[in-house]
Amino acid sequence: MPNLNVYLVEGYSAEQKAALLQRMTDAVVTSIAAPRESVRIFLIELPRAHICVGGVTLELAAMSDHPGGPTVHVFLIAGRSNAQKEALIGGLTRAIDDTLAIPADPVRIMIFDVANTDFGMKGVTAKSLGR
């Protein structure tokens, strides 16, 4: 069920993006034991003019002053342990650093626990599917 929305400034190559998505998938599988086929990642590329850090768009700021690192929203069916979430945050951050050379400092990872009654698959709730 893990669904990830990755918000990233545009400009990376197709190869870098493919490597990022592969490494992020690996991080999810390894850290929370999710089945690989259930991991969905949506890469959302944004122009520099559409990202603001501290009131300044990246289009107008020097990258060193306002790094505007990626933000990742992770939606999980509730029930993962704090240790699993910590491992997931670390794994996703490392995947970003290793593939895009963006250090941990500007990266933001947010985990949203979704009740199994509030997530649907196959036209029914995750709870009704035993999840």
HUBELZI-V808475 format. One record per residue. N is the residue number from 0. RES is the residue in three letters. OMEGA is omega as a letter, one per 20 degrees, with the letter a starting at -180 (999 if undefined). BURIAL is # if it has 24 or more other ideal C-beta (glycine too) atoms within 12 Angstrom, else .. Layout:
BEGIN
n=N res=RES omega=OMEGA burial=BURIAL
n=N res=RES omega=OMEGA burial=BURIAL
END
This chain:
BEGIN
n=0 res=MET omega=a burial=#
n=1 res=PRO omega=r burial=#
n=2 res=ASN omega=r burial=#
n=3 res=LEU omega=r burial=#
n=4 res=ASN omega=a burial=#
n=5 res=VAL omega=r burial=#
n=6 res=TYR omega=a burial=#
n=7 res=LEU omega=r burial=#
n=8 res=VAL omega=a burial=#
n=9 res=GLU omega=r burial=.
n=10 res=GLY omega=r burial=.
n=11 res=TYR omega=a burial=.
n=12 res=SER omega=r burial=.
n=13 res=ALA omega=r burial=.
n=14 res=GLU omega=r burial=.
n=15 res=GLN omega=a burial=#
n=16 res=LYS omega=r burial=#
n=17 res=ALA omega=r burial=.
n=18 res=ALA omega=r burial=.
n=19 res=LEU omega=a burial=#
n=20 res=LEU omega=r burial=#
n=21 res=GLN omega=a burial=.
n=22 res=ARG omega=r burial=#
n=23 res=MET omega=r burial=#
n=24 res=THR omega=r burial=#
n=25 res=ASP omega=a burial=#
n=26 res=ALA omega=r burial=#
n=27 res=VAL omega=a burial=#
n=28 res=VAL omega=a burial=#
n=29 res=THR omega=a burial=.
n=30 res=SER omega=a burial=#
n=31 res=ILE omega=r burial=#
n=32 res=ALA omega=r burial=.
n=33 res=ALA omega=r burial=#
n=34 res=PRO omega=a burial=.
n=35 res=ARG omega=a burial=.
n=36 res=GLU omega=r burial=.
n=37 res=SER omega=a burial=#
n=38 res=VAL omega=r burial=#
n=39 res=ARG omega=a burial=.
n=40 res=ILE omega=r burial=#
n=41 res=PHE omega=r burial=.
n=42 res=LEU omega=a burial=#
n=43 res=ILE omega=a burial=.
n=44 res=GLU omega=a burial=.
n=45 res=LEU omega=r burial=.
n=46 res=PRO omega=r burial=.
n=47 res=ARG omega=a burial=.
n=48 res=ALA omega=a burial=.
n=49 res=HIS omega=r burial=.
n=50 res=ILE omega=a burial=#
n=51 res=CYS omega=r burial=.
n=52 res=VAL omega=r burial=#
n=53 res=GLY omega=r burial=.
n=54 res=GLY omega=a burial=.
n=55 res=VAL omega=r burial=.
n=56 res=THR omega=r burial=.
n=57 res=LEU omega=r burial=#
n=58 res=GLU omega=a burial=.
n=59 res=LEU omega=a burial=.
n=60 res=ALA omega=r burial=.
n=61 res=ALA omega=a burial=.
n=62 res=MET omega=a burial=.
n=63 res=SER omega=r burial=.
n=64 res=ASP omega=a burial=.
n=65 res=HIS omega=a burial=.
n=66 res=PRO omega=r burial=#
n=67 res=GLY omega=a burial=#
n=68 res=GLY omega=a burial=#
n=69 res=PRO omega=r burial=#
n=70 res=THR omega=a burial=#
n=71 res=VAL omega=r burial=#
n=72 res=HIS omega=a burial=.
n=73 res=VAL omega=r burial=#
n=74 res=PHE omega=a burial=#
n=75 res=LEU omega=r burial=#
n=76 res=ILE omega=a burial=#
n=77 res=ALA omega=r burial=.
n=78 res=GLY omega=r burial=.
n=79 res=ARG omega=a burial=#
n=80 res=SER omega=r burial=.
n=81 res=ASN omega=r burial=.
n=82 res=ALA omega=r burial=.
n=83 res=GLN omega=r burial=#
n=84 res=LYS omega=r burial=#
n=85 res=GLU omega=r burial=.
n=86 res=ALA omega=r burial=#
n=87 res=LEU omega=r burial=#
n=88 res=ILE omega=r burial=#
n=89 res=GLY omega=a burial=.
n=90 res=GLY omega=r burial=#
n=91 res=LEU omega=r burial=#
n=92 res=THR omega=r burial=#
n=93 res=ARG omega=r burial=#
n=94 res=ALA omega=r burial=#
n=95 res=ILE omega=a burial=#
n=96 res=ASP omega=a burial=.
n=97 res=ASP omega=a burial=.
n=98 res=THR omega=a burial=#
n=99 res=LEU omega=a burial=#
n=100 res=ALA omega=r burial=.
n=101 res=ILE omega=a burial=#
n=102 res=PRO omega=a burial=.
n=103 res=ALA omega=a burial=.
n=104 res=ASP omega=a burial=.
n=105 res=PRO omega=a burial=#
n=106 res=VAL omega=r burial=#
n=107 res=ARG omega=r burial=#
n=108 res=ILE omega=r burial=#
n=109 res=MET omega=r burial=.
n=110 res=ILE omega=r burial=#
n=111 res=PHE omega=r burial=.
n=112 res=ASP omega=a burial=.
n=113 res=VAL omega=r burial=#
n=114 res=ALA omega=a burial=.
n=115 res=ASN omega=r burial=.
n=116 res=THR omega=a burial=.
n=117 res=ASP omega=r burial=.
n=118 res=PHE omega=a burial=#
n=119 res=GLY omega=r burial=.
n=120 res=MET omega=r burial=.
n=121 res=LYS omega=r burial=.
n=122 res=GLY omega=r burial=.
n=123 res=VAL omega=r burial=.
n=124 res=THR omega=r burial=.
n=125 res=ALA omega=r burial=#
n=126 res=LYS omega=a burial=.
n=127 res=SER omega=r burial=.
n=128 res=LEU omega=r burial=.
n=129 res=GLY omega=a burial=.
n=130 res=ARG omega=999 burial=#
END
